[in-house]
Amino acid sequence: MRNLTTSTWRYWLIAAGISLCFAAVVARLWYVQVYTGDRYRRAADENRSMSETYPASRGKIIDSRGNVLAQNREVFSLRGDQELLTNEDREKFPEIAKLLKISEEDLREKLEPPTSSNERPKRFVLLQEDVSEATARAVVALLPRTVVDAKGRKMTRSYFPIQIERKFVRTYPLGKRAAHIIGYINRENKSVQGIELALNGFLKGEDGWRESKRDGRRQEQPRMRSRDVPARDGYTVQLTLDSTIQGFAEDACEKIVRELTPISASIIVSEAKTGKILALANAPTFDLNKFNTEPTENQRNRALTDIYEPGSVFKIVSVAAALEEGVVTENSVFDCAKTSVPYRGKMRRLPREDHEMARLNVREIIEQSSNRGTAQIAMKFCEKFGEEAYVDYIRKFGFGEKSYFVGGFGEQRGIVHRPKSWDGLTITRLPMGHAVSVTPLQAHYAMSVIASGGILHQPRIVERIIDEQNKNVLPYPSAPRRRVVSEKTAKLLAGMLRGAVADIPQKRNTGKKADIPGYNVAGKTGTTQKIKETGGYHDDFYVVSFSGFFPAENPRIVITVVVDGPRYHAERWVAKRDANGRVMYYPNGTMMMEKKVLPTRAYGGTVAAPAFKEVAEKVISWLEIPKSRED
């Protein structure tokens, strides 16, 4: 009986132990499959899931004639994975090195895993970048398609120790051409400045992607593919720029910088009736393909970011306002020999003239660029309508406000003081282009007001945005900002500006060097002393400019040239001196004279006007602009 009890106790003990084991297994299965089942399912799905991105190609930037200014270039690189290297791969090293045109030793140094147990194999090693697609595929094709696993079984290879990377690199076929307009893509693939940044949303496109599942060998299972979205490449941006005219302007800027060593030079070319910019050049400039080696100072679009006192180009504002409001006519006469005149009960000192002047009518004041005459015209306007009305006209011409030029990052408003901030000299200095600061772009479009028949246009650099089928995605039509003066006033002032340029003997007009035989060029020179950082003006440091259009009777093209700080030299007859510095004389007592190239004052008429003519003549030939009708 005792033995039976012992046997029964052991039986139930064993049964209980086995039951507990089964219960533990069931509990574990319940825990894994029910309680934490969702987590493990998600982990399994993540392990089996694969996602691949198809990069979109960035859109092109082209000029008005379809010439490519910026585009993507597809490049291929080879990268290595030291962890996946096998002996069979090593046998192919001589052939791979030959294809890549490198030594076998260099290849081994990059692909062989470290021998030290303290170092882990590198999963990403750059073997060679910017290789042709044919070479890249030939290298990968040399690698064995199968490998032997740890159990000696042959299996199809899913991953290789050398893999192909495909990407796009932004290139600029014309290098420096229109660099300040286009902008660039930096090393981090971020858009910087210009059109590249302003229209990045249209240019960058949308990447595609594919979502699928893979098996235990990490190979894709196509039947499990859930999404396959193709990439949409970026749109093409067409500019109003003509790359040939842009080249004319850039060549002229570089010539100025080379010969006169100024701080900078800017040239703008646009259509008179639409505001389309055909060229916008700055010097110094930079190569878009080498932006990382270029000084950041050279990357600034000075035509929009730099301000200066415009000088006599600004006189068109005072005269246009007075003509428009009937304060003067073209035959109204002012005494330009006077040094001071009364204004609101006080005598005001008038600015100096570059040469002696007498009584001049309004037409002659523009032609000879009289400071005193222009000041008296503005004073007469202000006495009738007030200083605030005068400032309003200045602002109507676009001064003191941004144009919101597309891609014009850093554009300045300029400085236009309200009358409450004027001192006693402002009323006589402002009309001649002092006590006001503007950008070259503002000066250009102020002159365009006269060329366009009195309308201030929005600066237009983008023609349209198009897709791969050359269909419009977004057009950029011409956009007049406002009417500034009547067409009658604009035509009258255009005739006066023609007189300021016409190369007529015995006339003291300042823009003669901009005149082009056979074409009625109208325009205005500007010469102003540079302001010192400590206040006051430099005695021998100037900003010179010329802004004009042609043909005067039916304007088509407007060109503005602004040169900051040229060192101008010219031939001058001077007394001849001996080795001791004494003046030499002929036997009859006449002083000996000789020609020497000497530093001299730079004027808009001697520096900027010739550059205007150089660019204008090339534009006339390129666009086949017919000659003017006879005056």
Legacy VTK file of the C-alpha trace (Angstrom):
# vtk DataFile Version 3.0
C-alpha trace
ASCII
DATASET POLYDATA
POINTS 631 float
0.000 0.000 0.000
2.853 2.372 0.788
4.488 1.698 -2.584
1.203 2.484 -4.392
0.890 5.834 -2.644
4.470 6.754 -3.510
3.853 5.772 -7.125
0.654 7.861 -7.302
2.362 10.914 -5.797
5.166 10.717 -8.348
2.651 10.290 -11.130
0.754 13.452 -10.236
3.978 15.383 -9.728
5.165 14.503 -13.196
1.765 15.256 -14.693
1.664 18.618 -12.952
5.135 19.491 -14.203
4.221 18.570 -17.771
1.008 20.556 -17.516
2.841 23.560 -16.201
5.264 23.353 -19.123
2.385 23.248 -21.607
0.705 26.098 -19.760
3.917 28.150 -19.948
4.184 27.482 -23.688
0.537 28.406 -24.212
0.990 31.540 -22.102
4.087 32.491 -24.059
2.284 31.888 -27.338
-0.620 33.982 -26.131
1.755 36.744 -25.019
3.635 36.726 -28.347
0.704 36.269 -30.684
-2.051 38.145 -28.870
-0.732 40.535 -26.246
2.355 41.726 -28.204
1.268 40.407 -31.580
0.783 43.825 -33.157
4.291 44.903 -32.220
5.919 41.809 -33.728
3.759 42.041 -36.823
4.844 45.648 -37.301
8.497 44.671 -36.814
8.133 41.857 -39.358
6.438 44.189 -41.820
9.166 46.774 -41.356
11.827 44.134 -41.876
10.168 42.929 -45.067
9.154 46.348 -46.322
11.341 48.198 -48.766
11.062 51.734 -50.046
13.012 53.241 -52.912
13.085 56.884 -53.997
13.404 58.037 -57.598
15.020 61.494 -57.552
13.402 64.102 -59.792
15.577 66.026 -62.197
15.639 69.776 -61.591
14.121 71.874 -64.367
16.156 73.917 -66.823
16.582 77.663 -66.945
16.679 78.954 -70.516
16.915 82.365 -72.161
14.338 83.964 -74.450
15.718 82.081 -77.467
15.837 78.689 -75.765
19.562 78.653 -74.962
20.247 76.641 -71.796
21.554 78.684 -68.874
21.180 76.017 -66.152
20.504 72.293 -66.351
20.935 68.998 -64.507
23.565 66.503 -65.569
23.144 62.842 -64.610
26.280 61.456 -62.972
27.159 58.018 -61.625
29.397 57.093 -58.711
30.645 53.737 -57.414
30.622 52.971 -53.722
31.960 49.910 -51.934
30.817 47.839 -48.965
33.748 46.090 -47.225
31.446 43.726 -45.310
30.155 42.075 -48.499
33.555 41.413 -50.097
34.311 37.744 -50.954
37.312 35.887 -52.346
35.524 35.560 -55.694
35.260 39.347 -55.788
38.976 39.719 -55.095
39.771 37.680 -58.193
38.097 40.376 -60.283
40.188 43.224 -58.824
42.626 43.439 -61.791
39.798 43.819 -64.311
37.900 46.321 -62.137
41.023 48.432 -61.571
41.661 48.495 -65.321
38.115 49.716 -66.025
38.387 52.445 -63.408
41.916 53.369 -64.540
43.338 53.091 -61.037
45.946 50.784 -59.551
44.961 47.440 -58.086
46.636 48.470 -54.842
44.390 51.543 -54.553
41.322 49.398 -55.144
42.354 46.874 -52.487
43.093 49.658 -50.013
39.547 50.963 -50.373
37.627 47.662 -50.476
39.558 45.322 -48.198
38.048 45.200 -44.683
40.329 46.130 -41.750
42.463 43.351 -40.304
42.224 44.663 -36.756
39.403 43.218 -34.657
38.914 46.667 -33.114
37.787 48.134 -36.423
34.540 47.326 -38.145
34.211 47.020 -41.933
33.105 50.211 -43.626
29.691 49.986 -45.211
30.200 53.008 -47.445
33.451 53.638 -49.299
33.576 56.021 -52.263
35.513 54.244 -54.998
35.092 56.743 -57.805
32.688 59.547 -58.613
31.476 61.035 -61.869
31.990 57.902 -63.965
30.063 57.114 -67.124
27.014 54.894 -66.860
28.609 52.329 -69.196
31.729 52.063 -67.008
29.705 51.788 -63.806
27.547 48.964 -65.169
30.584 47.178 -66.628
32.257 47.162 -63.191
29.214 45.707 -61.425
28.758 43.135 -64.215
32.211 41.691 -63.414
31.180 40.700 -59.901
30.017 37.070 -59.354
26.242 36.629 -59.456
26.272 33.865 -56.815
27.970 33.355 -53.453
28.563 30.367 -51.176
26.917 30.616 -47.754
28.277 29.306 -44.434
26.889 25.799 -45.141
28.579 25.585 -48.525
25.391 26.171 -50.515
25.337 28.366 -53.614
22.783 31.164 -53.511
21.861 34.034 -55.783
23.447 37.272 -54.704
21.197 40.120 -53.623
23.813 42.675 -52.622
27.217 43.418 -54.109
30.377 44.926 -52.601
30.328 47.553 -55.371
27.109 49.434 -56.064
26.077 52.200 -58.437
24.839 55.538 -57.158
22.931 57.768 -59.598
22.424 61.443 -58.921
22.060 64.788 -60.640
24.584 67.613 -60.655
23.583 71.183 -61.496
25.673 72.690 -64.271
25.756 76.092 -65.913
26.857 75.765 -69.557
27.706 79.462 -69.984
29.701 79.791 -66.752
29.606 83.455 -65.703
26.815 84.458 -68.045
23.936 86.050 -66.099
25.337 84.698 -62.821
23.607 87.296 -60.639
20.251 86.586 -62.269
20.388 82.777 -62.263
21.805 82.022 -58.802
23.094 78.499 -58.078
22.659 75.206 -56.211
25.225 74.766 -53.432
27.036 71.641 -52.200
24.157 70.806 -49.856
21.801 70.833 -52.860
20.138 74.017 -51.604
19.166 76.820 -53.956
20.991 80.098 -53.399
20.062 83.501 -54.814
18.472 84.464 -58.083
15.948 82.482 -60.076
17.198 79.185 -58.597
15.920 80.313 -55.204
12.946 82.486 -56.197
11.354 79.797 -58.382
12.704 76.768 -56.535
9.203 75.362 -56.061
8.726 75.096 -59.833
12.270 73.987 -60.651
12.849 71.212 -58.103
10.093 68.803 -59.233
8.761 65.967 -57.076
10.626 62.755 -56.242
8.951 59.446 -57.042
8.934 56.358 -54.794
8.205 52.651 -54.740
6.928 50.612 -51.788
7.162 46.804 -51.849
8.019 43.652 -49.855
11.113 41.445 -49.900
11.680 37.788 -49.097
14.136 36.125 -46.714
16.960 36.641 -49.234
16.110 40.345 -49.211
15.017 40.268 -52.822
11.959 42.235 -53.940
8.693 40.411 -54.474
7.133 42.357 -57.386
3.684 40.860 -56.761
3.751 42.517 -53.317
4.455 45.993 -54.734
1.871 48.354 -53.224
2.894 51.742 -54.668
4.983 52.831 -57.638
4.838 56.608 -58.123
7.022 58.001 -60.927
9.104 61.128 -60.356
7.921 64.404 -61.825
10.845 66.422 -63.137
10.943 70.157 -62.486
9.438 72.674 -64.862
11.545 74.777 -67.223
11.844 78.493 -66.473
12.226 80.707 -69.537
13.716 84.132 -68.904
13.333 87.329 -70.888
17.143 87.518 -71.071
18.840 87.235 -74.433
22.134 85.494 -73.668
23.823 87.196 -76.616
22.837 90.683 -75.429
23.774 89.612 -71.902
27.209 88.798 -73.310
27.447 92.276 -74.879
26.666 93.887 -71.522
29.050 91.664 -69.560
31.886 92.274 -72.023
31.377 96.026 -71.688
31.375 95.773 -67.863
34.566 93.728 -67.877
36.220 96.221 -70.224
35.332 99.093 -67.878
36.702 97.215 -64.868
39.850 96.238 -66.749
40.626 99.729 -68.042
39.303 102.005 -65.280
39.603 99.786 -62.157
36.358 100.974 -60.535
34.707 99.384 -57.522
31.999 98.011 -59.789
30.060 98.492 -63.009
26.463 97.625 -63.886
24.667 97.638 -67.242
20.936 97.017 -67.753
19.219 96.538 -71.123
15.429 96.324 -71.450
12.560 96.717 -73.890
11.006 100.153 -73.675
7.363 99.156 -74.155
7.190 96.008 -72.010
9.790 96.319 -69.244
11.371 93.003 -70.307
14.998 92.807 -69.240
17.239 91.613 -72.063
20.460 91.881 -70.058
21.536 92.699 -66.526
25.281 92.587 -65.966
27.523 93.388 -63.028
31.278 93.418 -62.672
32.999 91.955 -60.803
31.068 88.738 -61.360
31.648 85.014 -60.707
31.521 81.594 -62.351
28.399 79.667 -61.347
30.225 76.350 -61.750
32.906 77.483 -59.250
30.767 79.443 -56.815
32.488 77.912 -53.777
35.862 79.370 -54.797
34.530 82.838 -55.643
34.459 85.792 -53.174
30.979 86.309 -51.765
31.359 90.030 -52.488
31.311 89.253 -56.211
28.048 87.315 -55.889
25.988 90.370 -54.946
23.604 91.679 -57.609
24.823 95.271 -57.390
22.220 96.581 -59.813
19.636 95.937 -57.074
21.604 96.045 -53.833
23.941 99.055 -54.197
22.645 102.598 -53.792
24.240 105.840 -54.966
23.355 109.465 -55.628
22.219 109.454 -59.265
23.334 112.933 -60.246
22.029 114.540 -63.422
20.090 111.475 -64.643
17.646 112.399 -61.888
16.899 115.770 -63.555
14.259 114.132 -65.737
12.024 113.855 -62.647
11.992 117.584 -61.909
11.494 118.607 -65.523
8.821 115.945 -66.196
6.836 116.970 -63.097
6.967 120.670 -64.022
5.984 120.017 -67.650
3.168 117.660 -66.648
1.602 120.145 -64.224
2.033 123.112 -66.564
4.472 124.922 -64.295
6.856 125.415 -67.255
6.951 124.862 -70.989
9.926 123.865 -73.071
10.475 127.541 -73.867
10.385 128.819 -70.272
13.643 130.678 -69.548
15.733 130.658 -66.355
18.850 132.638 -65.544
21.506 129.975 -64.912
24.221 132.531 -64.146
22.629 133.396 -60.816
24.279 131.967 -57.705
21.219 132.382 -55.464
17.481 132.957 -55.844
14.601 133.685 -53.454
12.459 130.774 -52.282
9.585 131.130 -49.818
10.902 134.444 -48.560
14.551 133.362 -48.189
17.538 133.516 -50.503
18.757 130.024 -51.413
22.235 129.371 -52.738
22.192 127.493 -56.051
24.633 124.653 -56.857
27.731 125.152 -58.989
27.853 124.532 -62.720
30.601 122.644 -64.538
30.942 125.571 -66.940
29.577 129.083 -67.245
25.949 129.323 -68.311
23.622 132.231 -69.012
19.888 132.399 -69.666
18.618 128.993 -70.862
15.201 127.653 -71.728
14.020 124.288 -70.356
15.168 122.401 -73.447
18.666 123.908 -73.169
18.755 123.187 -69.423
18.314 119.479 -70.173
20.698 119.519 -73.134
23.476 121.275 -71.216
22.626 119.605 -67.879
22.335 122.845 -65.928
22.247 122.308 -62.170
20.987 125.806 -61.442
18.327 125.676 -64.110
16.947 122.351 -62.860
16.942 123.617 -59.269
14.917 126.691 -60.258
12.402 124.516 -62.152
11.880 122.325 -59.070
11.609 125.358 -56.779
8.957 126.851 -59.023
7.028 123.552 -58.907
7.270 123.373 -55.105
6.138 126.970 -54.646
2.969 126.147 -56.587
2.175 122.597 -55.427
4.339 122.082 -52.331
7.339 119.935 -51.458
5.182 116.919 -50.642
3.778 116.917 -54.183
7.339 117.042 -55.533
8.356 114.026 -53.418
5.232 112.208 -54.581
6.416 112.627 -58.169
9.817 111.250 -57.225
8.134 108.178 -55.773
5.844 107.829 -58.799
9.003 107.350 -60.865
9.822 104.321 -58.663
12.373 105.853 -56.317
12.158 104.988 -52.631
10.319 101.695 -53.183
11.212 98.141 -54.121
10.253 96.774 -57.520
10.000 93.229 -56.114
12.094 92.010 -59.002
11.778 88.192 -59.278
15.013 86.758 -57.892
16.100 90.174 -56.628
17.125 89.126 -53.129
18.664 91.993 -51.206
16.963 94.648 -53.348
17.160 98.076 -51.701
14.447 100.722 -51.555
16.892 103.581 -51.830
16.482 106.753 -49.784
13.960 109.503 -50.490
13.546 111.915 -47.587
10.217 113.503 -46.833
10.235 117.350 -46.699
10.144 117.384 -42.899
13.676 115.934 -42.966
15.065 118.472 -45.464
17.680 121.041 -44.564
18.099 124.458 -46.179
20.071 123.107 -49.160
17.880 120.120 -50.042
15.483 122.058 -52.283
18.408 123.135 -54.505
20.406 119.875 -54.368
17.676 117.243 -54.676
16.607 118.291 -58.222
20.145 117.654 -59.523
20.285 114.138 -58.023
21.896 114.817 -54.657
20.305 114.140 -51.226
18.639 111.060 -52.721
19.955 107.492 -53.089
18.810 105.028 -55.733
19.739 101.659 -57.218
20.856 101.261 -60.855
17.599 99.359 -61.490
15.526 102.295 -60.218
17.451 104.783 -62.371
16.956 102.523 -65.383
13.197 102.208 -64.980
12.816 105.932 -64.276
14.327 106.571 -67.721
12.067 103.830 -69.084
9.075 105.936 -68.006
10.020 108.490 -70.674
10.780 105.765 -73.245
7.475 103.961 -72.672
5.278 107.007 -73.100
4.932 107.870 -69.413
4.307 104.409 -67.893
6.397 102.842 -65.133
6.723 99.133 -65.881
7.371 96.282 -63.491
10.893 94.954 -64.151
10.289 91.645 -65.904
12.905 88.894 -66.000
10.724 85.744 -66.269
8.934 85.101 -69.570
7.051 81.949 -68.565
7.235 78.571 -66.834
6.698 75.595 -69.142
6.400 71.802 -68.872
8.045 69.020 -70.904
5.510 69.508 -73.724
6.419 73.208 -73.926
2.998 74.151 -72.576
2.566 77.137 -70.298
2.337 76.300 -66.614
2.517 79.919 -65.533
2.901 82.915 -67.881
4.455 86.187 -66.682
2.755 88.946 -68.706
4.007 92.532 -68.807
2.709 94.480 -65.826
2.561 98.288 -65.931
2.820 99.577 -62.366
1.281 102.989 -62.998
1.135 105.955 -65.313
3.569 108.620 -64.159
3.183 111.363 -66.786
1.117 111.750 -69.924
2.282 110.475 -73.277
2.514 114.080 -74.476
4.907 115.018 -71.663
6.970 111.868 -72.214
7.362 112.619 -75.934
8.304 116.234 -75.260
10.956 115.201 -72.731
12.219 112.480 -75.083
12.889 115.183 -77.657
14.846 117.191 -75.085
16.860 114.107 -74.128
17.597 113.565 -77.809
19.098 117.065 -77.826
21.293 116.119 -74.836
22.936 113.392 -76.928
22.915 114.650 -80.531
26.484 115.235 -81.702
26.053 118.750 -83.025
29.129 121.030 -83.309
29.252 124.028 -80.951
26.565 122.545 -78.678
27.507 121.878 -75.063
25.334 118.780 -74.669
26.882 116.228 -72.321
25.965 112.911 -73.950
27.629 113.260 -77.375
29.750 110.129 -76.920
26.565 108.028 -76.730
25.312 109.202 -80.129
25.082 106.617 -82.924
25.059 107.723 -86.566
21.719 106.946 -88.175
19.884 106.537 -84.881
18.201 109.171 -82.728
19.573 108.319 -79.297
18.026 110.095 -76.293
19.512 110.034 -72.837
21.113 111.741 -69.874
24.509 111.627 -68.238
25.038 111.537 -64.491
28.138 112.454 -62.472
28.153 112.671 -58.706
30.805 112.682 -56.007
30.901 109.637 -53.765
29.864 110.136 -50.170
32.517 109.530 -47.512
31.772 107.114 -44.711
32.639 109.905 -42.272
30.330 112.373 -44.020
30.811 114.854 -46.828
31.977 114.108 -50.352
35.194 112.852 -51.932
36.947 115.436 -54.121
38.134 112.972 -56.758
35.961 109.873 -56.410
32.760 109.684 -58.464
29.844 107.533 -59.529
29.196 108.134 -63.206
26.272 106.983 -65.309
24.402 107.260 -68.559
20.819 106.188 -69.126
19.162 106.442 -72.514
16.995 104.878 -75.206
16.593 104.669 -78.965
15.149 105.431 -81.425
13.905 108.595 -79.675
10.809 108.906 -81.904
9.681 105.311 -81.268
11.745 103.858 -78.392
12.569 100.146 -78.485
15.575 99.669 -76.214
16.588 101.305 -72.922
20.170 100.955 -71.656
21.648 102.182 -68.377
25.338 102.169 -67.446
26.475 102.877 -63.858
30.168 102.880 -62.895
31.163 103.233 -59.242
34.512 104.929 -58.665
36.328 104.786 -62.020
39.977 105.895 -62.147
39.828 107.804 -65.397
42.921 108.797 -67.369
42.954 110.914 -70.519
45.431 112.534 -72.891
46.195 116.130 -71.991
48.494 118.781 -73.486
50.884 119.838 -70.737
54.083 121.891 -70.543
57.156 119.891 -71.431
59.748 119.744 -68.660
63.394 118.776 -68.548
65.015 116.230 -66.214
65.099 118.851 -63.433
61.417 119.640 -63.785
61.896 123.016 -65.473
59.515 124.110 -68.217
61.158 124.005 -71.646
60.828 126.726 -74.295
61.539 127.054 -78.006
64.169 129.613 -79.091
61.388 132.066 -79.944
60.156 131.917 -76.370
57.115 129.689 -77.004
56.462 127.112 -74.322
57.022 123.511 -75.419
53.938 121.288 -75.061
53.516 117.497 -75.047
50.679 115.000 -74.769
50.538 112.898 -71.613
48.027 110.441 -70.220
47.074 111.860 -66.834
44.519 111.119 -64.130
41.475 113.303 -64.658
37.945 113.694 -63.380
35.554 111.002 -64.582
32.254 112.116 -66.083
29.186 110.220 -67.188
29.793 111.587 -70.675
33.396 110.332 -70.850
33.062 106.956 -69.116
29.465 105.682 -69.168
28.283 107.185 -72.476
30.922 105.363 -74.602
29.983 102.075 -72.900
26.325 102.764 -73.708
27.235 103.319 -77.360
29.321 100.138 -77.512
26.472 97.979 -76.183
23.804 99.802 -78.207
25.602 99.309 -81.520
25.866 95.569 -80.902
22.196 95.357 -79.863
21.160 97.235 -83.021
23.076 94.763 -85.170
21.803 91.695 -83.290
18.132 92.740 -83.255
18.339 94.332 -86.712
16.777 97.581 -85.528
16.095 99.868 -88.515
17.634 103.324 -88.650
15.736 106.348 -87.401
13.751 108.448 -89.773
15.325 111.767 -90.642
14.851 114.490 -88.033
LINES 1 632
631 0 1 2 3 4 5 6 7 8 9 10 11 12 13 14 15 16 17 18 19 20 21 22 23 24 25 26 27 28 29 30 31 32 33 34 35 36 37 38 39 40 41 42 43 44 45 46 47 48 49 50 51 52 53 54 55 56 57 58 59 60 61 62 63 64 65 66 67 68 69 70 71 72 73 74 75 76 77 78 79 80 81 82 83 84 85 86 87 88 89 90 91 92 93 94 95 96 97 98 99 100 101 102 103 104 105 106 107 108 109 110 111 112 113 114 115 116 117 118 119 120 121 122 123 124 125 126 127 128 129 130 131 132 133 134 135 136 137 138 139 140 141 142 143 144 145 146 147 148 149 150 151 152 153 154 155 156 157 158 159 160 161 162 163 164 165 166 167 168 169 170 171 172 173 174 175 176 177 178 179 180 181 182 183 184 185 186 187 188 189 190 191 192 193 194 195 196 197 198 199 200 201 202 203 204 205 206 207 208 209 210 211 212 213 214 215 216 217 218 219 220 221 222 223 224 225 226 227 228 229 230 231 232 233 234 235 236 237 238 239 240 241 242 243 244 245 246 247 248 249 250 251 252 253 254 255 256 257 258 259 260 261 262 263 264 265 266 267 268 269 270 271 272 273 274 275 276 277 278 279 280 281 282 283 284 285 286 287 288 289 290 291 292 293 294 295 296 297 298 299 300 301 302 303 304 305 306 307 308 309 310 311 312 313 314 315 316 317 318 319 320 321 322 323 324 325 326 327 328 329 330 331 332 333 334 335 336 337 338 339 340 341 342 343 344 345 346 347 348 349 350 351 352 353 354 355 356 357 358 359 360 361 362 363 364 365 366 367 368 369 370 371 372 373 374 375 376 377 378 379 380 381 382 383 384 385 386 387 388 389 390 391 392 393 394 395 396 397 398 399 400 401 402 403 404 405 406 407 408 409 410 411 412 413 414 415 416 417 418 419 420 421 422 423 424 425 426 427 428 429 430 431 432 433 434 435 436 437 438 439 440 441 442 443 444 445 446 447 448 449 450 451 452 453 454 455 456 457 458 459 460 461 462 463 464 465 466 467 468 469 470 471 472 473 474 475 476 477 478 479 480 481 482 483 484 485 486 487 488 489 490 491 492 493 494 495 496 497 498 499 500 501 502 503 504 505 506 507 508 509 510 511 512 513 514 515 516 517 518 519 520 521 522 523 524 525 526 527 528 529 530 531 532 533 534 535 536 537 538 539 540 541 542 543 544 545 546 547 548 549 550 551 552 553 554 555 556 557 558 559 560 561 562 563 564 565 566 567 568 569 570 571 572 573 574 575 576 577 578 579 580 581 582 583 584 585 586 587 588 589 590 591 592 593 594 595 596 597 598 599 600 601 602 603 604 605 606 607 608 609 610 611 612 613 614 615 616 617 618 619 620 621 622 623 624 625 626 627 628 629 630
